[in-house]
């Protein structure tokens, strides 16, 4: 008989402003290691890119512009600890494009932030942490649901 599998832990966090989002992103950034993959889910305008920008800015030694990779699919950043790949798959036309840009290798050696991860298909990493952003009642408020196994998740 197979041993029962444990469900991935889930943490729900109220985020009341873009500043709260940046603070949370900085806390997450401190716990990341090469090979970490964050799947950023939620509707347009829910805070995925705001979170990704703040996380990347936290890791950069010298601040730089962090544009949304909506039209380029991927923006990469070299940090002192690891490379960061920020991917926006909204405009992805084929899963074959993921192989062409080298995403499989990035999953092993870099930290990857993936917006619109539903387009990953079979390439969705099993070890990925899902961050689902949902607008809340107040204008800038969000509800963030974090699902997955990683030591830093317990400290959010």
Buried (B, 14 or more C-beta within 10 A) or exposed (E): EEEEEEEBEEBEEEBEEBEBBBBBBBBBBEBBEEBBBBBBBBEEEBBBBBBBBBBBBBBBEEEEEBEBBBEBBBBBBEBEEBBBBBBBBBEBEEBEBBEEBEBEEBBEEBBBBBBBBEBBEEBBBEEBBBBBBBBBEEEBBBBBBBBBEBEBBEEB
